[in-house]
């Protein structure tokens, strides 16, 4: 799988937020219901989550969803 651009660094921010909570990846996985392997792919910038997963992570981390959303510059137009 080709690595997506992580210039915005939103998923690096996911790791920073998780670490600031004092949680290991397994803790966030358990709290959010997102599998540990998928979470690792997100933190490494290998995948972007769908909105449902983004909400689960934001809720678990107690941050606004907007903190974890893909920026407009990274969205692909479907028109």
C-alpha positions as CSV (number, residue, x, y, z in Angstrom):
1,X,0.0,0.0,0.0
2,X,1.4,3.4,-1.0
3,X,2.0,5.7,1.9
4,X,-0.2,8.8,1.9
5,X,1.1,12.3,2.4
6,X,1.5,13.1,6.0
7,X,2.6,16.7,5.5
8,X,-0.2,17.9,7.7
9,X,0.9,15.5,10.4
10,X,-2.6,14.8,11.7
11,X,-1.8,11.2,12.6
12,X,1.5,12.2,14.1
13,X,-0.7,14.4,16.3
14,X,-2.8,11.3,17.1
15,X,0.2,9.7,18.6
16,X,1.2,12.8,20.5
17,X,-2.3,13.1,22.0
18,X,-2.4,9.4,22.9
19,X,1.0,9.6,24.6
20,X,-0.1,12.7,26.5
21,X,-2.9,10.7,28.0
22,X,-0.3,8.2,29.2
23,X,-1.9,5.5,27.1
24,X,-0.2,2.8,25.2
25,X,-1.6,1.9,21.8
26,X,-3.4,-1.0,23.4
27,X,-5.1,1.3,25.8
28,X,-6.5,3.5,23.0
29,X,-7.5,0.4,21.0
30,X,-9.5,-0.9,24.0
31,X,-11.1,2.5,24.8
32,X,-12.0,3.3,21.2
33,X,-12.8,-0.2,19.8
34,X,-10.3,0.4,17.0
35,X,-8.0,-2.6,16.4
36,X,-4.4,-2.2,17.5
37,X,-3.0,-3.0,14.0
38,X,-5.3,-0.5,12.4
39,X,-4.4,2.1,15.0
40,X,-0.7,1.5,14.2
41,X,-1.4,2.1,10.5
42,X,-3.1,5.4,11.3
43,X,-0.3,6.6,13.5
44,X,2.2,5.8,10.9
45,X,0.2,7.7,8.2
46,X,-0.4,4.5,6.2
47,X,-4.2,4.9,6.3
48,X,-6.9,7.4,6.8
49,X,-9.9,6.4,8.9
50,X,-13.5,6.8,7.9
51,X,-15.6,9.3,9.8
52,X,-17.0,6.6,12.2
53,X,-13.5,5.6,13.3
54,X,-12.4,9.2,13.6
55,X,-15.3,9.8,15.9
56,X,-14.5,6.7,18.0
57,X,-10.9,7.9,18.4
58,X,-11.9,11.5,19.2
59,X,-14.4,10.3,21.8
60,X,-11.9,8.0,23.4
61,X,-9.2,10.8,23.5
62,X,-11.8,13.4,24.6
63,X,-10.8,15.8,21.8
64,X,-13.0,17.4,19.1
65,X,-13.4,15.4,16.0
66,X,-12.0,18.3,14.0
67,X,-8.6,17.6,15.6
68,X,-8.4,14.2,13.8
69,X,-10.2,15.0,10.6
70,X,-8.4,15.0,7.3
71,X,-7.7,18.6,6.3
72,X,-9.4,19.9,3.1
73,X,-6.1,20.0,1.3
74,X,-5.8,16.2,1.7
75,X,-9.4,15.4,0.5
76,X,-9.9,14.0,-2.9
77,X,-12.7,15.5,-5.0
78,X,-15.4,13.1,-6.1
79,X,-17.0,15.6,-8.5
